């Protein structure tokens, strides 16, 4: 995948979780460690129970990550 910021080729990797599901939470709703409870609304990046990983693209040049929501299961 080409980086949408600088057009360099991006590296492909994965994000996985340990005990809690990873999720994206808007800054104005960020509650620190409390984000990991099931009651905080956000976009889940992984599942808590089945060890799913999320495909993530990384640009070494601009040091940015890109996660395509279509890659979330």
BAFI-3210 file (N, C-alpha, C; in Angstrom, 3 decimals, decimal comma, padded with zeros to 6 digits):
// residues 73
n [1|2|3|4|5|6|7|8|9|10|11|12|13|14|15|16|17|18|19|20|21|22|23|24|25|26|27|28|29|30|31|32|33|34|35|36|37|38|39|40|41|42|43|44|45|46|47|48|49|50|51|52|53|54|55|56|57|58|59|60|61|62|63|64|65|66|67|68|69|70|71|72|73]
n.u [000,847|000,474|001,609|-000,713|000,114|002,793|003,303|005,106|006,099|004,329|004,850|003,520|001,773|000,608|-001,814|-002,403|-004,163|-004,039|-005,396|-007,745|-010,017|-008,677|-009,398|-010,452|-010,850|-012,470|-010,688|-011,977|-013,523|-011,809|-010,793|-008,521|-007,194|-009,717|-010,874|-010,667|-012,693|-015,784|-017,829|-017,193|-017,728|-016,547|-014,538|-014,076|-011,048|-010,029|-011,085|-012,106|-012,072|-011,107|-008,507|-007,975|-006,144|-005,354|-004,873|-002,354|-000,921|002,278|004,177|007,462|008,824|007,203|006,357|003,768|000,741|-001,695|-004,907|-007,214|-010,596|-012,121|-010,605|-011,116|-012,435]
n.v [-001,182|002,234|005,099|007,450|009,984|010,578|009,026|006,905|003,406|001,320|-000,610|-003,778|-004,903|-006,172|-005,548|-006,759|-008,072|-008,399|-008,944|-007,339|-006,023|-004,107|-000,738|002,178|005,380|008,498|011,561|013,393|011,731|010,125|008,112|007,160|004,335|003,297|003,046|000,478|-001,046|-002,803|-000,949|001,544|003,471|003,061|002,402|-000,866|-002,530|-005,044|-008,327|-009,428|-012,119|-014,020|-013,633|-012,169|-010,465|-007,246|-005,982|-003,695|-000,852|000,635|003,556|004,038|006,301|008,674|007,899|007,037|005,281|003,312|002,136|000,137|000,119|-001,853|-004,104|-005,027|-007,576]
n.w [000,000|-000,739|001,015|002,157|002,802|002,029|-000,164|-000,168|-000,107|002,107|005,120|006,104|008,947|012,136|014,739|017,909|020,791|024,401|027,236|027,095|024,603|021,944|021,280|019,502|020,814|020,926|021,582|023,324|024,839|026,163|028,788|029,988|031,573|031,996|029,524|028,650|029,606|028,928|028,734|027,718|024,918|021,618|018,681|018,104|017,693|017,935|019,009|022,256|022,918|021,001|020,075|017,733|015,232|013,858|010,636|009,865|008,349|008,018|007,672|007,177|006,522|007,090|009,545|010,250|011,022|009,315|009,494|008,060|008,262|007,084|007,381|009,882|011,922]
ca.u [000,000|001,187|001,264|-001,537|000,725|004,033|003,310|006,115|005,531|004,136|005,068|002,302|001,961|-000,618|-002,006|-003,168|-004,468|-003,802|-006,560|-008,918|-010,074|-008,168|-010,409|-010,185|-011,778|-012,214|-009,938|-012,847|-014,144|-010,720|-010,799|-007,322|-007,332|-011,127|-011,267|-010,600|-013,902|-016,730|-018,855|-016,747|-018,011|-015,427|-014,477|-013,253|-010,042|-009,849|-012,060|-011,522|-012,053|-010,539|-007,137|-007,888|-005,221|-005,802|-003,828|-002,007|000,145|003,159|005,107|008,742|009,263|006,472|006,092|002,326|000,039|-002,988|-005,732|-008,402|-011,669|-012,606|-009,786|-011,542|-013,397]
ca.v [000,000|003,512|006,004|008,551|011,255|010,862|008,130|005,845|002,075|001,078|-001,955|-004,392|-005,562|-006,486|-005,159|-007,784|-007,680|-009,373|-009,235|-006,575|-005,640|-002,788|000,075|003,593|006,209|009,904|012,248|014,025|010,672|009,308|007,947|006,445|002,883|002,910|002,773|-000,952|-001,730|-002,962|000,082|002,754|003,397|003,330|001,460|-002,011|-002,940|-006,484|-008,981|-009,836|-013,548|-014,971|-013,341|-011,631|-009,361|-006,272|-005,629|-002,287|-000,412|001,605|004,269|004,275|007,657|009,674|007,305|007,023|004,023|003,357|000,954|000,131|-000,464|-003,050|-005,226|-005,437|-008,694]
ca.w [000,000|-000,768|002,105|001,681|003,175|001,293|-001,319|-000,036|000,132|003,537|005,643|006,635|010,229|012,860|016,135|018,607|022,160|025,460|028,075|026,680|023,196|021,600|020,628|019,302|021,566|020,644|022,646|024,323|025,643|026,693|030,244|030,400|031,718|031,976|028,139|028,374|030,062|027,822|028,766|027,024|023,485|020,723|017,566|018,495|016,719|018,095|019,865|023,536|023,199|020,054|019,686|016,371|015,003|012,872|009,682|009,970|007,454|008,676|006,790|007,841|006,184|007,896|010,851|010,473|010,880|008,664|009,761|007,211|009,063|006,401|007,821|011,217|011,845]
c.u [000,884|000,693|000,433|-000,944|001,946|004,211|004,417|005,409|005,460|004,429|003,755|002,637|000,609|-000,617|-002,838|-003,378|-004,074|-005,126|-007,843|-008,859|-009,430|-009,298|-009,929|-011,265|-011,464|-011,547|-010,839|-013,575|-013,097|-010,741|-009,592|-007,553|-008,784|-011,640|-011,339|-011,802|-014,883|-017,762|-018,464|-016,964|-016,765|-015,505|-013,536|-012,310|-009,796|-010,959|-011,371|-011,263|-011,243|-009,159|-006,966|-006,858|-005,776|-004,639|-003,616|-000,855|000,948|004,081|006,358|009,208|008,546|006,090|004,614|001,785|-001,280|-003,695|-006,982|-009,513|-012,255|-011,811|-010,169|-012,563|-014,287]
c.v [001,233|004,399|007,167|009,929|011,592|009,988|007,075|004,505|001,828|-000,382|-002,476|-005,092|-005,810|-005,846|-006,271|-007,336|-008,776|-009,661|-008,554|-006,290|-004,271|-002,014|001,511|004,371|007,667|010,594|012,827|013,004|009,805|009,312|007,153|004,947|002,422|002,648|001,285|-001,723|-001,830|-001,848|001,369|002,563|003,768|002,357|000,336|-002,376|-004,438|-007,020|-009,408|-011,329|-014,411|-014,618|-012,831|-010,515|-008,485|-005,935|-004,117|-001,993|000,684|002,233|004,614|005,709|008,705|009,176|007,374|005,607|004,266|002,037|001,094|-000,579|-001,698|-004,296|-005,703|-006,548|-008,698]
c.w [000,000|000,370|001,551|001,992|002,321|000,053|-001,296|000,181|001,639|003,883|006,206|007,943|010,869|014,231|016,757|020,045|023,132|026,169|027,590|025,188|023,023|020,954|020,513|020,019|021,234|021,838|023,719|025,207|026,345|028,219|030,729|030,464|031,694|030,560|027,857|028,916|028,901|027,737|028,053|025,532|022,699|019,563|017,971|017,361|016,780|018,978|021,157|023,589|022,240|019,516|018,269|016,317|013,883|011,957|009,720|009,018|008,154|007,648|007,580|007,633|007,048|009,274|011,221|010,262|010,156|008,955|008,918|007,980|008,396|006,809|009,219|011,077|013,056]
res [x|x|x|x|x|x|x|x|x|x|x|x|x|x|x|x|x|x|x|x|x|x|x|x|x|x|x|x|x|x|x|x|x|x|x|x|x|x|x|x|x|x|x|x|x|x|x|x|x|x|x|x|x|x|x|x|x|x|x|x|x|x|x|x|x|x|x|x|x|x|x|x|x]
***
